[in-house]
Amino acid sequence: MPAARPPERLPLDVLAAVAIGGVLGAEARYGLGRVVSAPWGTLLINVLGCGLIGALTAVVATGRPHRLVRPLLGTGVLGGFTTFSTFAVDTDRLGHGGRALEAVGYLAATVAACLLATSVALTLTARALGRRRPSLPPVRPEQA
């Protein structure tokens, strides 16, 4: 059995990009969450974030962006902006608050709308850039 490789060290500029982006994304989520209350504010935030990650994926996959674009905007800003944990808590609150049907609808609407937003944004952004929708490689275990 081959020896395990030591983990790669991330360059400090990548870590800084993720940290700065995370702060900006979390602040944007907080601000929008104060305007549109949960659970529907969470749905809006996650659908917007998924659309933006679709657009970013098209840009990154069809061009040659700066190497910090994905860590800053994808992992940082959009990772800080979107919120699966709040979605889970909102769903639980609805279900345990006697609104089980609304909880199921919220769960289904979130998943469907987020998948649709990602796919549509990826396709439309690629077209706007004059490119075909990129064929994305499968996710490798170390990327998950």
KAQUI-V723607 format. One line per field, one symbol per residue. ss: DSSP state (~ for helix, > for strand, _ for the rest). phi: phi as a letter, one per 20 degrees, with the letter a starting at -180 (. if undefined). burial: 1 if it has 24 or more other ideal C-beta (glycine too) atoms within 12 Angstrom, else 0. A space follows every 10 residues. Layout:
ss = ???
phi = ???
burial = ???
This chain:
ss = __________ _~~~~~~~~~ ~~~~~~~~~~ ~~~~~____~ ~~~~~~~~~~ ~~~~~~~~~~ ~~______~~ ~~~~~~~~~~ ~__~~~~~~~ ~~~~~~___~ ~~~~~~~~~~ ~~~~~~~~~~ ~~~~~~~~__ __________ ~~~_
phi = .fffffffef ffffffffff fffffffffg ffffedffef fffggfffff ffffffffff fdccfgfeff ffefffffff ffbfffgffg fffffeencg ffffffffff ffffffffff ffffffffem cfgfeefffe gfef
burial = 0000000000 0000001100 1100110110 0110000111 1111111111 1111111111 1100000111 1111111111 1110011001 1001000000 0010011011 0011001100 1110110000 0000000000 0000
